[in-house]
């Protein structure tokens, strides 16, 4: 069973407090997602480190129930 956008968003926000998560269903099938994650915790970290934080937040679900996630990360500008 695919993961829902709100479920993915909740997992990320639980692991990265203060993160703002914007989910987009890319194919309309609740199975291919784009996530933009903006979090102060990303400051001073490389893009690879930021993505690793998000993947860790998803608790190993990448490649399993969540097999398609287009990820964008950013540090808040204000």
N, C-alpha and C positions, 0 to 999 in steps of 0.2 A: 504494500500500500504506500503510495507516494506521501511525502511530507507536505503539509500545507504551508503557505506563506506565513501565517501567524505563528505556526509552530516553529519554523526556522527562526523567525524574528525573536520569539520568546527565548529560544536557546542562546542566541547571540547576546541578547540584552542581559540574560542571567549571568553569563560568563564575563561580559564586558560592561559593567555598570556605566551608565551615562551614554552608551552608544545609541546613535540614531540610525535605525535600519529602514531602508526603503526597498520593498520587495516588488518585483515585476514578474508576472507570469508570462514568459516569453512565447509559449506555444498554445496557451489557453487550455492546457491539459493538467495543470496542477502538478507538473512533474519536471518542467524545465524553467528554472528560475534565474533571475538576475537580482543580485543584492548589492545595494550601495550602503556601506557601513561607515559612518563618521563617528569617531571617538577620540576624546582627548588622550586616551591611553596610547594612541598610535604615535604621538609626538616623539620625535627622535628615533623612531624605528624605521627600518627599511621597508619597502613595499612587501618583500618576501616575509619579513617578520610579522607585518600586519596581517597578511593573508594566513599565516600559520596560526596566529591568535584566533582568527575566525574559524578555521578548520578545527582547531582544538575545542572551540566552543560547541561545535556540532557533534562532539563526542564520537568520532569515528563513523559517522553516518555517511560521509562522502564516499562515493563508490558503491554504496549499498542502497538503502531506501532513497537516498538523495544522490542521484548520479549526474545531474546536470545543474551546475551553479556557476553563473557568470558573476565573478566577484570584483567589486571596485571598492577600494578603501580610501579614506581621507581623514585629515585632521581638521577639526573645526577652525574656521578662519576668524571667528570673533570670540 
